[in-house]
Amino acid sequence: MALTKLSGQSLELNWSLQTEGRIVAGPVIDESKAYVGNEKGKFLAIDLTTGQPVWEVETAGNIQAKAVLVNDLVFFESANTFYALNQENG
């Protein structure tokens, strides 16, 4: 289905999630979760259906670049440290 002006008028917000810090880079998404980090150093996996965090990891610094998904891992950088976390449970 294409998004048109008419169909856009009937869109409804499913959920929103307030994070503690500003999100600079957009999320990366798999079949069930969105993965995103913020400038306070928190990296989250968010359930796409509920909008609730599935897991989160505190890092030593801010997260300014988009993560990458490869196989069952999510890769991202924070404060010159490279992380590779399991997509399912961090």
Phi and psi restraints in degrees (range 20) as a CNS / XPLOR table:
assign (resid 1 and name C) (resid 2 and name N)
       (resid 2 and name CA) (resid 2 and name C) 1.0 -84.4 20.0 2
assign (resid 2 and name N) (resid 2 and name CA)
       (resid 2 and name C) (resid 3 and name N) 1.0 145.3 20.0 2
assign (resid 2 and name C) (resid 3 and name N)
       (resid 3 and name CA) (resid 3 and name C) 1.0 -85.0 20.0 2
assign (resid 3 and name N) (resid 3 and name CA)
       (resid 3 and name C) (resid 4 and name N) 1.0 120.5 20.0 2
assign (resid 3 and name C) (resid 4 and name N)
       (resid 4 and name CA) (resid 4 and name C) 1.0 -120.0 20.0 2
assign (resid 4 and name N) (resid 4 and name CA)
       (resid 4 and name C) (resid 5 and name N) 1.0 172.1 20.0 2
assign (resid 4 and name C) (resid 5 and name N)
       (resid 5 and name CA) (resid 5 and name C) 1.0 -57.7 20.0 2
assign (resid 5 and name N) (resid 5 and name CA)
       (resid 5 and name C) (resid 6 and name N) 1.0 -40.4 20.0 2
assign (resid 5 and name C) (resid 6 and name N)
       (resid 6 and name CA) (resid 6 and name C) 1.0 -69.0 20.0 2
assign (resid 6 and name N) (resid 6 and name CA)
       (resid 6 and name C) (resid 7 and name N) 1.0 -46.5 20.0 2
assign (resid 6 and name C) (resid 7 and name N)
       (resid 7 and name CA) (resid 7 and name C) 1.0 -70.2 20.0 2
assign (resid 7 and name N) (resid 7 and name CA)
       (resid 7 and name C) (resid 8 and name N) 1.0 -30.7 20.0 2
assign (resid 7 and name C) (resid 8 and name N)
       (resid 8 and name CA) (resid 8 and name C) 1.0 -64.4 20.0 2
assign (resid 8 and name N) (resid 8 and name CA)
       (resid 8 and name C) (resid 9 and name N) 1.0 -27.5 20.0 2
assign (resid 8 and name C) (resid 9 and name N)
       (resid 9 and name CA) (resid 9 and name C) 1.0 -69.7 20.0 2
assign (resid 9 and name N) (resid 9 and name CA)
       (resid 9 and name C) (resid 10 and name N) 1.0 -21.6 20.0 2
assign (resid 9 and name C) (resid 10 and name N)
       (resid 10 and name CA) (resid 10 and name C) 1.0 -101.9 20.0 2
assign (resid 10 and name N) (resid 10 and name CA)
       (resid 10 and name C) (resid 11 and name N) 1.0 7.9 20.0 2
assign (resid 10 and name C) (resid 11 and name N)
       (resid 11 and name CA) (resid 11 and name C) 1.0 -70.0 20.0 2
assign (resid 11 and name N) (resid 11 and name CA)
       (resid 11 and name C) (resid 12 and name N) 1.0 142.3 20.0 2
assign (resid 11 and name C) (resid 12 and name N)
       (resid 12 and name CA) (resid 12 and name C) 1.0 -123.2 20.0 2
assign (resid 12 and name N) (resid 12 and name CA)
       (resid 12 and name C) (resid 13 and name N) 1.0 143.7 20.0 2
assign (resid 12 and name C) (resid 13 and name N)
       (resid 13 and name CA) (resid 13 and name C) 1.0 -72.3 20.0 2
assign (resid 13 and name N) (resid 13 and name CA)
       (resid 13 and name C) (resid 14 and name N) 1.0 124.6 20.0 2
assign (resid 13 and name C) (resid 14 and name N)
       (resid 14 and name CA) (resid 14 and name C) 1.0 -82.5 20.0 2
assign (resid 14 and name N) (resid 14 and name CA)
       (resid 14 and name C) (resid 15 and name N) 1.0 -40.5 20.0 2
assign (resid 14 and name C) (resid 15 and name N)
       (resid 15 and name CA) (resid 15 and name C) 1.0 -167.5 20.0 2
assign (resid 15 and name N) (resid 15 and name CA)
       (resid 15 and name C) (resid 16 and name N) 1.0 164.6 20.0 2
assign (resid 15 and name C) (resid 16 and name N)
       (resid 16 and name CA) (resid 16 and name C) 1.0 -143.9 20.0 2
assign (resid 16 and name N) (resid 16 and name CA)
       (resid 16 and name C) (resid 17 and name N) 1.0 158.1 20.0 2
assign (resid 16 and name C) (resid 17 and name N)
       (resid 17 and name CA) (resid 17 and name C) 1.0 -139.0 20.0 2
assign (resid 17 and name N) (resid 17 and name CA)
       (resid 17 and name C) (resid 18 and name N) 1.0 121.9 20.0 2
assign (resid 17 and name C) (resid 18 and name N)
       (resid 18 and name CA) (resid 18 and name C) 1.0 -86.1 20.0 2
assign (resid 18 and name N) (resid 18 and name CA)
       (resid 18 and name C) (resid 19 and name N) 1.0 126.6 20.0 2
assign (resid 18 and name C) (resid 19 and name N)
       (resid 19 and name CA) (resid 19 and name C) 1.0 -102.3 20.0 2
assign (resid 19 and name N) (resid 19 and name CA)
       (resid 19 and name C) (resid 20 and name N) 1.0 161.4 20.0 2
assign (resid 19 and name C) (resid 20 and name N)
       (resid 20 and name CA) (resid 20 and name C) 1.0 -72.2 20.0 2
assign (resid 20 and name N) (resid 20 and name CA)
       (resid 20 and name C) (resid 21 and name N) 1.0 -23.4 20.0 2
assign (resid 20 and name C) (resid 21 and name N)
       (resid 21 and name CA) (resid 21 and name C) 1.0 -130.7 20.0 2
assign (resid 21 and name N) (resid 21 and name CA)
       (resid 21 and name C) (resid 22 and name N) 1.0 164.8 20.0 2
assign (resid 21 and name C) (resid 22 and name N)
       (resid 22 and name CA) (resid 22 and name C) 1.0 -68.8 20.0 2
assign (resid 22 and name N) (resid 22 and name CA)
       (resid 22 and name C) (resid 23 and name N) 1.0 136.8 20.0 2
assign (resid 22 and name C) (resid 23 and name N)
       (resid 23 and name CA) (resid 23 and name C) 1.0 -94.0 20.0 2
assign (resid 23 and name N) (resid 23 and name CA)
       (resid 23 and name C) (resid 24 and name N) 1.0 119.7 20.0 2
assign (resid 23 and name C) (resid 24 and name N)
       (resid 24 and name CA) (resid 24 and name C) 1.0 -94.6 20.0 2
assign (resid 24 and name N) (resid 24 and name CA)
       (resid 24 and name C) (resid 25 and name N) 1.0 -45.4 20.0 2
assign (resid 24 and name C) (resid 25 and name N)
       (resid 25 and name CA) (resid 25 and name C) 1.0 -99.9 20.0 2
assign (resid 25 and name N) (resid 25 and name CA)
       (resid 25 and name C) (resid 26 and name N) 1.0 145.8 20.0 2
assign (resid 25 and name C) (resid 26 and name N)
       (resid 26 and name CA) (resid 26 and name C) 1.0 -68.2 20.0 2
assign (resid 26 and name N) (resid 26 and name CA)
       (resid 26 and name C) (resid 27 and name N) 1.0 164.1 20.0 2
assign (resid 26 and name C) (resid 27 and name N)
       (resid 27 and name CA) (resid 27 and name C) 1.0 -75.3 20.0 2
assign (resid 27 and name N) (resid 27 and name CA)
       (resid 27 and name C) (resid 28 and name N) 1.0 160.6 20.0 2
assign (resid 27 and name C) (resid 28 and name N)
       (resid 28 and name CA) (resid 28 and name C) 1.0 -112.6 20.0 2
assign (resid 28 and name N) (resid 28 and name CA)
       (resid 28 and name C) (resid 29 and name N) 1.0 142.1 20.0 2
assign (resid 28 and name C) (resid 29 and name N)
       (resid 29 and name CA) (resid 29 and name C) 1.0 -128.8 20.0 2
assign (resid 29 and name N) (resid 29 and name CA)
       (resid 29 and name C) (resid 30 and name N) 1.0 136.4 20.0 2
assign (resid 29 and name C) (resid 30 and name N)
       (resid 30 and name CA) (resid 30 and name C) 1.0 -111.0 20.0 2
assign (resid 30 and name N) (resid 30 and name CA)
       (resid 30 and name C) (resid 31 and name N) 1.0 -158.4 20.0 2
assign (resid 30 and name C) (resid 31 and name N)
       (resid 31 and name CA) (resid 31 and name C) 1.0 -66.2 20.0 2
assign (resid 31 and name N) (resid 31 and name CA)
       (resid 31 and name C) (resid 32 and name N) 1.0 -27.7 20.0 2
assign (resid 31 and name C) (resid 32 and name N)
       (resid 32 and name CA) (resid 32 and name C) 1.0 -130.7 20.0 2
assign (resid 32 and name N) (resid 32 and name CA)
       (resid 32 and name C) (resid 33 and name N) 1.0 -11.7 20.0 2
assign (resid 32 and name C) (resid 33 and name N)
       (resid 33 and name CA) (resid 33 and name C) 1.0 -137.9 20.0 2
assign (resid 33 and name N) (resid 33 and name CA)
       (resid 33 and name C) (resid 34 and name N) 1.0 154.9 20.0 2
assign (resid 33 and name C) (resid 34 and name N)
       (resid 34 and name CA) (resid 34 and name C) 1.0 -109.6 20.0 2
assign (resid 34 and name N) (resid 34 and name CA)
       (resid 34 and name C) (resid 35 and name N) 1.0 140.4 20.0 2
assign (resid 34 and name C) (resid 35 and name N)
       (resid 35 and name CA) (resid 35 and name C) 1.0 -119.4 20.0 2
assign (resid 35 and name N) (resid 35 and name CA)
       (resid 35 and name C) (resid 36 and name N) 1.0 127.8 20.0 2
assign (resid 35 and name C) (resid 36 and name N)
       (resid 36 and name CA) (resid 36 and name C) 1.0 -154.6 20.0 2
assign (resid 36 and name N) (resid 36 and name CA)
       (resid 36 and name C) (resid 37 and name N) 1.0 148.0 20.0 2
assign (resid 36 and name C) (resid 37 and name N)
       (resid 37 and name CA) (resid 37 and name C) 1.0 -117.8 20.0 2
assign (resid 37 and name N) (resid 37 and name CA)
       (resid 37 and name C) (resid 38 and name N) 1.0 164.4 20.0 2
assign (resid 37 and name C) (resid 38 and name N)
       (resid 38 and name CA) (resid 38 and name C) 1.0 -128.8 20.0 2
assign (resid 38 and name N) (resid 38 and name CA)
       (resid 38 and name C) (resid 39 and name N) 1.0 174.0 20.0 2
assign (resid 38 and name C) (resid 39 and name N)
       (resid 39 and name CA) (resid 39 and name C) 1.0 -72.2 20.0 2
assign (resid 39 and name N) (resid 39 and name CA)
       (resid 39 and name C) (resid 40 and name N) 1.0 -9.3 20.0 2
assign (resid 39 and name C) (resid 40 and name N)
       (resid 40 and name CA) (resid 40 and name C) 1.0 -88.1 20.0 2
assign (resid 40 and name N) (resid 40 and name CA)
       (resid 40 and name C) (resid 41 and name N) 1.0 -1.8 20.0 2
assign (resid 40 and name C) (resid 41 and name N)
       (resid 41 and name CA) (resid 41 and name C) 1.0 91.5 20.0 2
assign (resid 41 and name N) (resid 41 and name CA)
       (resid 41 and name C) (resid 42 and name N) 1.0 13.0 20.0 2
assign (resid 41 and name C) (resid 42 and name N)
       (resid 42 and name CA) (resid 42 and name C) 1.0 -98.4 20.0 2
assign (resid 42 and name N) (resid 42 and name CA)
       (resid 42 and name C) (resid 43 and name N) 1.0 131.2 20.0 2
assign (resid 42 and name C) (resid 43 and name N)
       (resid 43 and name CA) (resid 43 and name C) 1.0 -113.5 20.0 2
assign (resid 43 and name N) (resid 43 and name CA)
       (resid 43 and name C) (resid 44 and name N) 1.0 129.5 20.0 2
assign (resid 43 and name C) (resid 44 and name N)
       (resid 44 and name CA) (resid 44 and name C) 1.0 -123.9 20.0 2
assign (resid 44 and name N) (resid 44 and name CA)
       (resid 44 and name C) (resid 45 and name N) 1.0 146.9 20.0 2
assign (resid 44 and name C) (resid 45 and name N)
       (resid 45 and name CA) (resid 45 and name C) 1.0 -108.3 20.0 2
assign (resid 45 and name N) (resid 45 and name CA)
       (resid 45 and name C) (resid 46 and name N) 1.0 123.0 20.0 2
assign (resid 45 and name C) (resid 46 and name N)
       (resid 46 and name CA) (resid 46 and name C) 1.0 -116.6 20.0 2
assign (resid 46 and name N) (resid 46 and name CA)
       (resid 46 and name C) (resid 47 and name N) 1.0 129.7 20.0 2
assign (resid 46 and name C) (resid 47 and name N)
       (resid 47 and name CA) (resid 47 and name C) 1.0 -65.7 20.0 2
assign (resid 47 and name N) (resid 47 and name CA)
       (resid 47 and name C) (resid 48 and name N) 1.0 125.6 20.0 2
assign (resid 47 and name C) (resid 48 and name N)
       (resid 48 and name CA) (resid 48 and name C) 1.0 -68.2 20.0 2
assign (resid 48 and name N) (resid 48 and name CA)
       (resid 48 and name C) (resid 49 and name N) 1.0 -26.1 20.0 2
assign (resid 48 and name C) (resid 49 and name N)
       (resid 49 and name CA) (resid 49 and name C) 1.0 -80.5 20.0 2
assign (resid 49 and name N) (resid 49 and name CA)
       (resid 49 and name C) (resid 50 and name N) 1.0 -44.9 20.0 2
assign (resid 49 and name C) (resid 50 and name N)
       (resid 50 and name CA) (resid 50 and name C) 1.0 -99.2 20.0 2
assign (resid 50 and name N) (resid 50 and name CA)
       (resid 50 and name C) (resid 51 and name N) 1.0 -23.8 20.0 2
assign (resid 50 and name C) (resid 51 and name N)
       (resid 51 and name CA) (resid 51 and name C) 1.0 79.5 20.0 2
assign (resid 51 and name N) (resid 51 and name CA)
       (resid 51 and name C) (resid 52 and name N) 1.0 7.6 20.0 2
assign (resid 51 and name C) (resid 52 and name N)
       (resid 52 and name CA) (resid 52 and name C) 1.0 -93.9 20.0 2
assign (resid 52 and name N) (resid 52 and name CA)
       (resid 52 and name C) (resid 53 and name N) 1.0 144.3 20.0 2
assign (resid 52 and name C) (resid 53 and name N)
       (resid 53 and name CA) (resid 53 and name C) 1.0 -61.8 20.0 2
assign (resid 53 and name N) (resid 53 and name CA)
       (resid 53 and name C) (resid 54 and name N) 1.0 134.0 20.0 2
assign (resid 53 and name C) (resid 54 and name N)
       (resid 54 and name CA) (resid 54 and name C) 1.0 -88.3 20.0 2
assign (resid 54 and name N) (resid 54 and name CA)
       (resid 54 and name C) (resid 55 and name N) 1.0 -42.3 20.0 2
assign (resid 54 and name C) (resid 55 and name N)
       (resid 55 and name CA) (resid 55 and name C) 1.0 -155.6 20.0 2
assign (resid 55 and name N) (resid 55 and name CA)
       (resid 55 and name C) (resid 56 and name N) 1.0 161.7 20.0 2
assign (resid 55 and name C) (resid 56 and name N)
       (resid 56 and name CA) (resid 56 and name C) 1.0 -147.3 20.0 2
assign (resid 56 and name N) (resid 56 and name CA)
       (resid 56 and name C) (resid 57 and name N) 1.0 153.9 20.0 2
assign (resid 56 and name C) (resid 57 and name N)
       (resid 57 and name CA) (resid 57 and name C) 1.0 -132.1 20.0 2
assign (resid 57 and name N) (resid 57 and name CA)
       (resid 57 and name C) (resid 58 and name N) 1.0 132.0 20.0 2
assign (resid 57 and name C) (resid 58 and name N)
       (resid 58 and name CA) (resid 58 and name C) 1.0 -88.8 20.0 2
assign (resid 58 and name N) (resid 58 and name CA)
       (resid 58 and name C) (resid 59 and name N) 1.0 133.2 20.0 2
assign (resid 58 and name C) (resid 59 and name N)
       (resid 59 and name CA) (resid 59 and name C) 1.0 -115.8 20.0 2
assign (resid 59 and name N) (resid 59 and name CA)
       (resid 59 and name C) (resid 60 and name N) 1.0 175.3 20.0 2
assign (resid 59 and name C) (resid 60 and name N)
       (resid 60 and name CA) (resid 60 and name C) 1.0 -81.2 20.0 2
assign (resid 60 and name N) (resid 60 and name CA)
       (resid 60 and name C) (resid 61 and name N) 1.0 -12.0 20.0 2
assign (resid 60 and name C) (resid 61 and name N)
       (resid 61 and name CA) (resid 61 and name C) 1.0 -152.5 20.0 2
assign (resid 61 and name N) (resid 61 and name CA)
       (resid 61 and name C) (resid 62 and name N) 1.0 -170.7 20.0 2
assign (resid 61 and name C) (resid 62 and name N)
       (resid 62 and name CA) (resid 62 and name C) 1.0 -75.4 20.0 2
assign (resid 62 and name N) (resid 62 and name CA)
       (resid 62 and name C) (resid 63 and name N) 1.0 159.2 20.0 2
assign (resid 62 and name C) (resid 63 and name N)
       (resid 63 and name CA) (resid 63 and name C) 1.0 -118.7 20.0 2
assign (resid 63 and name N) (resid 63 and name CA)
       (resid 63 and name C) (resid 64 and name N) 1.0 113.2 20.0 2
assign (resid 63 and name C) (resid 64 and name N)
       (resid 64 and name CA) (resid 64 and name C) 1.0 -116.2 20.0 2
assign (resid 64 and name N) (resid 64 and name CA)
       (resid 64 and name C) (resid 65 and name N) 1.0 -6.7 20.0 2
assign (resid 64 and name C) (resid 65 and name N)
       (resid 65 and name CA) (resid 65 and name C) 1.0 -118.1 20.0 2
assign (resid 65 and name N) (resid 65 and name CA)
       (resid 65 and name C) (resid 66 and name N) 1.0 151.4 20.0 2
assign (resid 65 and name C) (resid 66 and name N)
       (resid 66 and name CA) (resid 66 and name C) 1.0 -66.2 20.0 2
assign (resid 66 and name N) (resid 66 and name CA)
       (resid 66 and name C) (resid 67 and name N) 1.0 141.8 20.0 2
assign (resid 66 and name C) (resid 67 and name N)
       (resid 67 and name CA) (resid 67 and name C) 1.0 -74.2 20.0 2
assign (resid 67 and name N) (resid 67 and name CA)
       (resid 67 and name C) (resid 68 and name N) 1.0 168.2 20.0 2
assign (resid 67 and name C) (resid 68 and name N)
       (resid 68 and name CA) (resid 68 and name C) 1.0 -129.5 20.0 2
assign (resid 68 and name N) (resid 68 and name CA)
       (resid 68 and name C) (resid 69 and name N) 1.0 137.3 20.0 2
assign (resid 68 and name C) (resid 69 and name N)
       (resid 69 and name CA) (resid 69 and name C) 1.0 -103.1 20.0 2
assign (resid 69 and name N) (resid 69 and name CA)
       (resid 69 and name C) (resid 70 and name N) 1.0 128.2 20.0 2
assign (resid 69 and name C) (resid 70 and name N)
       (resid 70 and name CA) (resid 70 and name C) 1.0 -138.5 20.0 2
assign (resid 70 and name N) (resid 70 and name CA)
       (resid 70 and name C) (resid 71 and name N) 1.0 123.1 20.0 2
assign (resid 70 and name C) (resid 71 and name N)
       (resid 71 and name CA) (resid 71 and name C) 1.0 53.4 20.0 2
assign (resid 71 and name N) (resid 71 and name CA)
       (resid 71 and name C) (resid 72 and name N) 1.0 -120.6 20.0 2
assign (resid 71 and name C) (resid 72 and name N)
       (resid 72 and name CA) (resid 72 and name C) 1.0 -106.1 20.0 2
assign (resid 72 and name N) (resid 72 and name CA)
       (resid 72 and name C) (resid 73 and name N) 1.0 21.1 20.0 2
assign (resid 72 and name C) (resid 73 and name N)
       (resid 73 and name CA) (resid 73 and name C) 1.0 -118.0 20.0 2
assign (resid 73 and name N) (resid 73 and name CA)
       (resid 73 and name C) (resid 74 and name N) 1.0 151.1 20.0 2
assign (resid 73 and name C) (resid 74 and name N)
       (resid 74 and name CA) (resid 74 and name C) 1.0 -117.6 20.0 2
assign (resid 74 and name N) (resid 74 and name CA)
       (resid 74 and name C) (resid 75 and name N) 1.0 126.1 20.0 2
assign (resid 74 and name C) (resid 75 and name N)
       (resid 75 and name CA) (resid 75 and name C) 1.0 -110.5 20.0 2
assign (resid 75 and name N) (resid 75 and name CA)
       (resid 75 and name C) (resid 76 and name N) 1.0 137.2 20.0 2
assign (resid 75 and name C) (resid 76 and name N)
       (resid 76 and name CA) (resid 76 and name C) 1.0 -158.1 20.0 2
assign (resid 76 and name N) (resid 76 and name CA)
       (resid 76 and name C) (resid 77 and name N) 1.0 168.7 20.0 2
assign (resid 76 and name C) (resid 77 and name N)
       (resid 77 and name CA) (resid 77 and name C) 1.0 -121.9 20.0 2
assign (resid 77 and name N) (resid 77 and name CA)
       (resid 77 and name C) (resid 78 and name N) 1.0 143.3 20.0 2
assign (resid 77 and name C) (resid 78 and name N)
       (resid 78 and name CA) (resid 78 and name C) 1.0 -148.7 20.0 2
assign (resid 78 and name N) (resid 78 and name CA)
       (resid 78 and name C) (resid 79 and name N) 1.0 123.2 20.0 2
assign (resid 78 and name C) (resid 79 and name N)
       (resid 79 and name CA) (resid 79 and name C) 1.0 51.1 20.0 2
assign (resid 79 and name N) (resid 79 and name CA)
       (resid 79 and name C) (resid 80 and name N) 1.0 48.2 20.0 2
assign (resid 79 and name C) (resid 80 and name N)
       (resid 80 and name CA) (resid 80 and name C) 1.0 64.3 20.0 2
assign (resid 80 and name N) (resid 80 and name CA)
       (resid 80 and name C) (resid 81 and name N) 1.0 20.5 20.0 2
assign (resid 80 and name C) (resid 81 and name N)
       (resid 81 and name CA) (resid 81 and name C) 1.0 -117.1 20.0 2
assign (resid 81 and name N) (resid 81 and name CA)
       (resid 81 and name C) (resid 82 and name N) 1.0 131.8 20.0 2
assign (resid 81 and name C) (resid 82 and name N)
       (resid 82 and name CA) (resid 82 and name C) 1.0 -97.9 20.0 2
assign (resid 82 and name N) (resid 82 and name CA)
       (resid 82 and name C) (resid 83 and name N) 1.0 128.7 20.0 2
assign (resid 82 and name C) (resid 83 and name N)
       (resid 83 and name CA) (resid 83 and name C) 1.0 -112.0 20.0 2
assign (resid 83 and name N) (resid 83 and name CA)
       (resid 83 and name C) (resid 84 and name N) 1.0 142.3 20.0 2
assign (resid 83 and name C) (resid 84 and name N)
       (resid 84 and name CA) (resid 84 and name C) 1.0 -131.6 20.0 2
assign (resid 84 and name N) (resid 84 and name CA)
       (resid 84 and name C) (resid 85 and name N) 1.0 108.6 20.0 2
assign (resid 84 and name C) (resid 85 and name N)
       (resid 85 and name CA) (resid 85 and name C) 1.0 -117.4 20.0 2
assign (resid 85 and name N) (resid 85 and name CA)
       (resid 85 and name C) (resid 86 and name N) 1.0 150.2 20.0 2
assign (resid 85 and name C) (resid 86 and name N)
       (resid 86 and name CA) (resid 86 and name C) 1.0 -67.2 20.0 2
assign (resid 86 and name N) (resid 86 and name CA)
       (resid 86 and name C) (resid 87 and name N) 1.0 129.2 20.0 2
assign (resid 86 and name C) (resid 87 and name N)
       (resid 87 and name CA) (resid 87 and name C) 1.0 -61.9 20.0 2
assign (resid 87 and name N) (resid 87 and name CA)
       (resid 87 and name C) (resid 88 and name N) 1.0 -31.1 20.0 2
assign (resid 87 and name C) (resid 88 and name N)
       (resid 88 and name CA) (resid 88 and name C) 1.0 -75.0 20.0 2
assign (resid 88 and name N) (resid 88 and name CA)
       (resid 88 and name C) (resid 89 and name N) 1.0 -42.0 20.0 2
assign (resid 88 and name C) (resid 89 and name N)
       (resid 89 and name CA) (resid 89 and name C) 1.0 -137.5 20.0 2
assign (resid 89 and name N) (resid 89 and name CA)
       (resid 89 and name C) (resid 90 and name N) 1.0 10.1 20.0 2
